[in-house]
Amino acid sequence: MLKKLHSVIFYVLILSSCVSSSRISDKNNIIVSENGTSLDLPVDSLPISLTELPRTEDGGFIMSPGFYEAEFKTFCLQPGTPDPTPRDAYLQTPISGFRKDIVETVLLSSRSKPGIKQKNVQLLLWCIVSKSDFNKLSASVKEDAMDLLTSKQVFELKGGVLGAIKQASNSLPNGIIKGNTDLNRLFEIGSSSYEMFEKIAVLREPSKIRRADFKNDQWYKQKENYYIRHFPVSYQKVQIQVYVPDRILDSAGKVGGEYLVFDPAGYQTVPVNSNSQRLGIGGPVLDIIRSVIKINKQNIPPKKLPDNKDIKAPSKS
């Protein structure tokens, strides 16, 4: 039985490599990566803008069958790593790392407050992820932080960060530790130059490719059986493409009685083949809202900004 299983796996791998070698043979077909295998999925000509679709009250996109794309604002969440390039393959995951709940709140709030400068949102996030002193932020960034965070979150950042600065994580690469330390120093001296922060946080050097088998145009199947892929333009912007097959939606355009909603805001896109930037995803770069539909969320917990009672103090470790 085991020998037979090995034979099947070997055959699948050989077939996958053969299919991948003819990746661009037909402009109306694309190769989709699914757990190491390759599949042909039809795509109708050029992608449609996601902003053409109806939206939920939270800002998510209500999907219909088809091929879509849009550019989203992104933010560096891992100072001291290289800026993304076309060599880097990216995958969408939930926010992780230090004070992930607060980081997620900043990203979600930035979508609903497009008037706040992207640089101010980035400075706030650099302050949070580098465990720097919130009180050292400029007046304008602190003012925007009050609009992006709950009062309890701001209180937490003001009172708990100084002690956390001394807690160095041994699991972080030396470059990231150095990036966080150098950001701490800039915040401490009250630097007003965004370019100085950027120079430390975003390295202008080639990333180190660690998994050549992951390609930047690979698609990733979601649990609802649609596909997404990410193409970072820089640490400040990512192009996201979505493919929804015809077969997964019923005649009412739903799956299991619910609308199919795609909402990348509040997530992160991470490199799967290199040491490039880890990026938090905000709202669309050009956010045109055509229509809003109130959906039944009985079986789908909505993304929401946390109330004060939802924010837990960081554990002492």
C-alpha positions as CSV (number, residue, x, y, z in Angstrom):
1,M,0.0,0.0,0.0
2,L,2.8,2.4,0.9
3,K,4.7,1.5,-2.3
4,K,1.6,2.3,-4.3
5,L,1.1,5.6,-2.5
6,H,4.7,6.6,-3.3
7,S,4.2,5.7,-7.0
8,V,1.1,8.0,-7.1
9,I,3.0,10.9,-5.5
10,F,5.9,10.5,-7.9
11,Y,3.5,10.5,-10.9
12,V,1.8,13.7,-9.6
13,L,5.1,15.5,-9.2
14,I,6.3,14.5,-12.7
15,L,2.9,15.6,-14.2
16,S,3.1,18.9,-12.3
17,S,6.5,19.8,-13.6
18,C,5.4,19.0,-17.2
19,V,2.4,21.3,-16.9
20,S,4.4,24.1,-15.3
21,S,6.8,24.1,-18.2
22,S,4.0,25.2,-20.5
23,R,2.7,27.9,-18.1
24,I,2.1,30.7,-20.7
25,S,0.9,28.5,-23.6
26,D,-2.6,30.1,-23.7
27,K,-3.5,33.6,-22.6
28,N,-7.0,32.4,-21.6
29,N,-5.6,29.9,-19.1
30,I,-3.5,30.2,-16.0
31,I,-1.7,27.7,-13.9
32,V,-3.0,27.4,-10.3
33,S,-0.8,25.9,-7.6
34,E,-2.7,23.8,-5.1
35,N,-0.7,21.8,-2.5
36,G,2.2,21.3,-4.9
37,T,0.2,20.3,-8.0
38,S,-0.7,22.4,-11.0
39,L,-4.2,22.9,-12.4
40,D,-5.5,24.7,-15.5
41,L,-8.3,27.2,-14.7
42,P,-10.0,29.3,-17.4
43,V,-9.9,33.1,-17.1
44,D,-12.0,35.4,-19.3
45,S,-9.6,37.9,-20.8
46,L,-8.5,40.8,-18.6
47,P,-9.4,41.0,-14.9
48,I,-12.3,43.2,-13.7
49,S,-11.6,45.7,-10.9
50,L,-12.8,44.5,-7.5
51,T,-14.2,47.9,-6.9
52,E,-16.9,47.1,-9.5
53,L,-18.4,44.6,-7.1
54,P,-21.0,45.3,-4.3
55,R,-19.6,45.7,-0.8
56,T,-20.5,44.6,2.6
57,E,-21.1,47.1,5.4
58,D,-17.6,46.2,6.6
59,G,-16.0,46.9,3.2
60,G,-15.6,43.4,2.0
61,F,-16.2,42.5,-1.7
62,I,-19.2,40.3,-2.5
63,M,-17.8,37.9,-5.1
64,S,-19.4,36.6,-8.3
65,P,-17.7,34.1,-10.7
66,G,-14.9,35.7,-12.7
67,F,-11.4,37.1,-12.6
68,Y,-10.7,40.2,-10.5
69,E,-7.9,42.5,-9.3
70,A,-7.3,45.7,-7.4
71,E,-4.3,47.4,-5.7
72,F,-4.3,47.7,-1.9
73,K,-2.3,49.9,0.5
74,T,0.3,47.9,2.4
75,F,2.5,48.6,5.4
76,C,5.9,47.2,6.5
77,L,5.4,45.0,9.6
78,Q,9.0,43.6,9.7
79,P,11.6,46.4,9.9
80,G,15.1,45.5,8.7
81,T,14.1,43.3,5.7
82,P,14.3,43.9,1.9
83,D,11.7,45.7,-0.1
84,P,9.6,43.2,-2.2
85,T,10.6,42.6,-5.8
86,P,9.1,40.4,-8.6
87,R,11.4,37.6,-7.4
88,D,9.4,37.2,-4.2
89,A,6.4,35.0,-3.9
90,Y,3.7,36.1,-1.4
91,L,0.9,34.4,0.5
92,Q,-2.0,35.9,2.5
93,T,-2.1,35.0,6.2
94,P,-3.7,36.3,9.5
95,I,-1.7,39.0,11.3
96,S,1.0,37.5,13.6
97,G,3.7,38.9,15.9
98,F,3.9,41.5,18.6
99,R,0.6,43.1,19.6
100,K,-1.1,41.6,16.6
101,D,-4.6,42.7,17.8
102,I,-3.6,46.3,17.8
103,V,-1.8,46.0,14.4
104,E,-5.0,44.5,13.0
105,T,-7.1,47.4,14.4
106,V,-4.8,49.9,12.8
107,L,-5.1,48.2,9.4
108,L,-8.9,47.9,9.5
109,S,-9.3,51.5,10.7
110,S,-7.0,52.9,8.0
111,R,-9.4,51.5,5.4
112,S,-12.4,53.4,6.8
113,K,-10.3,56.6,7.3
114,P,-8.6,57.1,3.9
115,G,-8.0,60.8,4.8
116,I,-5.2,59.7,7.2
117,K,-1.8,59.9,5.5
118,Q,-0.3,56.5,4.7
119,K,3.0,57.6,6.1
120,N,1.5,58.4,9.5
121,V,-0.2,55.0,9.6
122,Q,3.2,53.4,8.8
123,L,5.0,55.4,11.5
124,L,2.5,54.2,14.0
125,L,2.9,50.6,12.9
126,W,6.7,50.9,13.1
127,C,6.4,52.2,16.6
128,I,4.2,49.3,17.6
129,V,6.1,46.4,16.0
130,S,9.5,47.7,17.1
131,K,8.2,48.2,20.7
132,S,9.2,51.8,20.7
133,D,7.9,54.5,23.0
134,F,4.4,55.7,21.8
135,N,5.0,59.0,23.6
136,K,7.9,59.8,21.3
137,L,5.7,59.9,18.2
138,S,5.1,63.3,16.5
139,A,1.9,65.2,17.5
140,S,0.3,64.5,14.1
141,V,0.9,60.7,14.3
142,K,-0.4,60.6,17.9
143,E,-3.5,62.5,16.8
144,D,-4.1,60.0,14.0
145,A,-3.5,57.1,16.4
146,M,-6.4,58.4,18.5
147,D,-8.6,58.0,15.4
148,L,-7.3,54.6,14.5
149,L,-7.2,52.9,17.9
150,T,-9.5,52.6,20.9
151,S,-8.7,54.7,24.0
152,K,-7.7,51.5,25.8
153,Q,-5.3,50.5,23.1
154,V,-3.7,53.9,23.2
155,F,-3.4,53.7,27.0
156,E,-1.8,50.2,26.6
157,L,0.7,51.6,24.1
158,K,1.6,54.5,26.4
159,G,2.0,52.4,29.5
160,G,3.3,49.1,28.4
161,V,5.8,49.8,25.7
162,L,8.8,51.0,27.7
163,G,9.0,47.8,29.6
164,A,8.6,45.7,26.5
165,I,11.6,47.4,24.7
166,K,14.0,45.4,26.8
167,Q,12.4,42.1,25.8
168,A,14.5,41.0,22.8
169,S,13.1,37.9,21.0
170,N,15.9,35.4,20.4
171,S,13.8,33.9,17.6
172,L,14.1,37.0,15.4
173,P,16.9,37.2,12.8
174,N,19.7,39.6,13.7
175,G,18.8,42.0,10.8
176,I,15.2,42.4,12.2
177,I,16.5,42.9,15.8
178,K,18.9,45.6,14.5
179,G,16.1,47.2,12.5
180,N,13.9,47.4,15.6
181,T,16.7,48.8,17.7
182,D,17.6,51.5,15.2
183,L,14.0,52.5,14.9
184,N,13.8,52.8,18.7
185,R,16.7,55.2,18.6
186,L,15.1,57.3,15.9
187,F,11.8,57.6,17.8
188,E,13.8,58.3,21.0
189,I,15.6,61.3,19.5
190,G,12.3,62.6,18.0
191,S,13.3,62.4,14.3
192,S,10.9,64.0,12.0
193,S,12.3,62.5,8.8
194,Y,10.2,59.7,7.4
195,E,13.0,58.9,4.9
196,M,15.3,58.1,7.8
197,F,12.8,55.7,9.3
198,E,12.2,54.2,5.9
199,K,15.9,53.7,5.2
200,I,16.3,51.6,8.4
201,A,13.0,49.6,8.1
202,V,13.1,48.9,4.3
203,L,16.4,47.6,3.0
204,R,17.2,48.5,-0.6
205,E,19.0,45.2,-1.3
206,P,18.1,42.0,-3.1
207,S,16.1,39.5,-1.0
208,K,17.6,36.0,-0.3
209,I,15.6,33.4,-2.2
210,R,15.2,30.3,-0.1
211,R,12.5,28.3,-1.9
212,A,12.9,28.4,-5.7
213,D,10.0,26.1,-6.1
214,F,7.6,28.9,-5.1
215,K,6.8,31.3,-7.9
216,N,5.4,34.8,-7.6
217,D,2.4,34.0,-9.9
218,Q,1.2,30.9,-8.0
219,W,-2.4,30.9,-6.9
220,Y,-3.6,29.7,-3.5
221,K,-6.9,27.9,-3.0
222,Q,-9.1,29.3,-0.2
223,K,-11.4,27.2,2.0
224,E,-14.4,28.4,0.0
225,N,-12.8,27.0,-3.2
226,Y,-11.8,30.3,-4.9
227,Y,-8.2,31.4,-5.6
228,I,-6.1,34.4,-4.7
229,R,-2.5,35.6,-5.5
230,H,-0.5,38.7,-4.5
231,F,2.0,40.8,-6.4
232,P,3.6,43.4,-4.1
233,V,4.6,46.6,-6.0
234,S,6.6,47.9,-3.1
235,Y,6.2,47.8,0.7
236,Q,3.5,50.4,0.3
237,K,1.2,48.7,-2.3
238,V,0.2,45.2,-3.4
239,Q,-1.8,44.0,-6.4
240,I,-4.3,41.3,-5.5
241,Q,-6.0,39.0,-8.0
242,V,-9.0,36.8,-7.3
243,Y,-10.4,34.0,-9.4
244,V,-13.9,32.6,-8.6
245,P,-14.9,29.5,-10.6
246,D,-18.5,29.3,-11.9
247,R,-19.2,26.0,-10.1
248,I,-18.8,27.1,-6.5
249,L,-21.8,29.5,-6.3
250,D,-25.5,28.5,-6.5
251,S,-28.2,30.1,-8.6
252,A,-28.6,32.8,-6.0
253,G,-24.9,33.6,-6.1
254,K,-24.2,32.1,-2.7
255,V,-22.3,29.3,-1.0
256,G,-24.3,27.4,1.7
257,G,-26.8,30.3,1.9
258,E,-24.1,32.9,2.4
259,Y,-22.5,35.5,0.1
260,L,-18.9,34.8,-0.8
261,V,-17.0,37.7,0.7
262,F,-13.4,38.5,-0.1
263,D,-11.8,41.0,2.4
264,P,-8.0,41.2,2.7
265,A,-7.9,44.2,4.9
266,G,-6.5,43.4,8.4
267,Y,-4.5,40.5,7.0
268,Q,-0.9,40.3,6.0
269,T,0.9,39.2,2.9
270,V,4.1,37.3,3.7
271,P,7.0,36.0,1.5
272,V,7.0,32.2,1.2
273,N,10.3,31.9,-0.7
274,S,12.5,34.7,0.6
275,N,13.4,37.1,3.5
276,S,11.6,40.0,2.0
277,Q,9.1,42.3,3.8
278,R,6.1,41.1,5.7
279,L,3.2,43.5,4.8
280,G,0.0,44.4,6.5
281,I,-2.9,45.0,4.1
282,G,-5.2,48.1,4.4
283,G,-7.9,49.4,2.0
284,P,-7.9,49.7,-1.8
285,V,-5.6,52.4,-3.3
286,L,-8.6,53.6,-5.3
287,D,-11.7,52.9,-3.3
288,I,-14.8,53.3,-5.4
289,I,-17.9,52.0,-3.6
290,R,-20.7,51.1,-6.1
291,S,-23.2,49.6,-3.7
292,V,-23.4,48.2,-0.2
293,I,-25.3,45.1,0.6
294,K,-26.3,44.1,4.2
295,I,-25.5,40.4,4.3
296,N,-26.5,37.6,6.6
297,K,-23.5,36.9,8.8
298,Q,-25.0,34.3,11.0
299,N,-22.4,31.7,10.0
300,I,-19.5,34.2,9.2
301,P,-18.1,36.2,12.1
302,P,-17.7,39.7,10.9
303,K,-14.4,41.6,11.0
304,K,-14.9,44.4,13.5
305,L,-12.9,46.9,15.4
306,P,-12.4,45.7,19.0
307,D,-14.2,47.3,21.9
308,N,-12.1,48.2,24.9
309,K,-13.2,45.1,26.6
310,D,-11.9,43.0,23.7
311,I,-8.3,44.2,24.3
312,K,-6.3,42.1,26.7
313,A,-3.2,43.2,28.3
314,P,-0.1,41.5,27.0
315,S,1.0,38.5,29.0
316,K,4.2,38.9,31.0
317,S,6.8,36.4,29.8
